[in-house]
Amino acid sequence: GIDEALKNKRVLITAGPTQEAIDPVRFISNHSSGKMGYAIAKAFRNAGARVNLVSGPVNLKAPINIDLTHVKSAKEMFEATKSLFGGADIIIYVAAVADYAAKNVSDIKIKKKEGDLSIPLERTPDIAGTLGKLKKSHQIAVGFALETNDALENATQKLDKKNFDFIVLNSLQDKGAGFRYDTNKIKVVHKGGLLKEFELKSKDDVALDILNEVKEVLKNRPI
Ligand code: C5P
């Protein structure tokens, strides 16, 4: 039901993968399903928040009473997120943004030839990192980290670098956690170092845990 602490709060969430075109028929992407981001968006909506969801290409239904912006590439996600950022109280970066995009997108289908092919790639904008530098003191930012190794150390570095209030870690090592599953097992690292570990649970329940962590941050700061 409606949560007084979150009622009418403006929440901005990025979700899903991005697709980086190589030519008219091919792209670089990843296995993100968008389920975690959409679950978080619905949890905040149900609590009475006003939710903007910026979503890469996913196979999920558009949730009702959520302002949904569809994007494809990291650049498009960056532009959409940037334009909504100033009006947001809480920003949650769940999207699995592609790290690289083709330097030159071919406008015709690339023909196969004998031998190997190399495609020059360039870095995509770091959405969370760039907007982290513009973050105001009233804004709360939450990041995600998916690591296959050195998870805690990398997550803590990311937390500082991208100016997150806390970061949600999910490991591909945990059974039933991460991409495509309906369950997830997370750890949360707060700015300042507080670490919380959670059980394996449904992504809807994980979303509620994350919502509660946001409420903790809200409680500990003046409005
Ligand atoms: O650096 P890394 O990709 O592991 O950081 C993960 C966090 O940063 C996630 O919250 C993700 O949504 C965000 N991110 C982003 N833009 C990128 C890369 C990651 O917003 N280009």
Residues whose N, C-alpha, C, O or C-beta is under 5 A from the ligand:
A	BS01	C5P	Y93 V94 A95 A96 V97 A98 T124 P125 D126 I127 A128 V142 G143 F144 A145
